Amino acid sequence: MVGWSDPSSKRRLLVLKPGLVVTGEELISRCRQSLANYKVPRHVEFSETDLPKSGSGKVLKRVLRQQFWAGAERSVG
């Protein structure tokens, strides 16, 4: 999960496996079936590229946040 500049927004950034075809609406519908309401994302965005990772293979969330927090007054650590 990556934090966004709108705290009321529940968004998720996803990278799909090659060959997998799914829409954001389908994912949200599936989440509604198995998650509590406050955990269900309101928006889903897909990335065509792999997520940036550190040398140990962890996702670099700070790099992902930079594009979404650009121009905001505040940002997350």
GIWO-V70776 format. One record per pair of residues at least 6 apart in sequence whose C-alpha atoms are under 7 Angstrom apart, sorted by the first residue. I is the first residue (numbers start at 1). GAP is how many residues later the second one is. Records with the same first field share a line. If there is no record, write none. Layout:
# GIWO-V70776
I: GAP + GAP
This chain:
# GIWO-V70776
1: 11 + 12
2: 10 + 59 + 63
3: 62
4: 64 + 65
5: 63 + 64 + 67 + 70
9: 33
10: 31 + 32 + 33
11: 30 + 31 + 32 + 33
12: 29 + 31 + 32 + 33
13: 31 + 32 + 33 + 34
14: 31 + 32 + 33
15: 31 + 32 + 33 + 35
24: 20
28: 12 + 13
31: 9
32: 8
51: 8
52: 7 + 8
53: 6 + 7
54: 6
69: 6
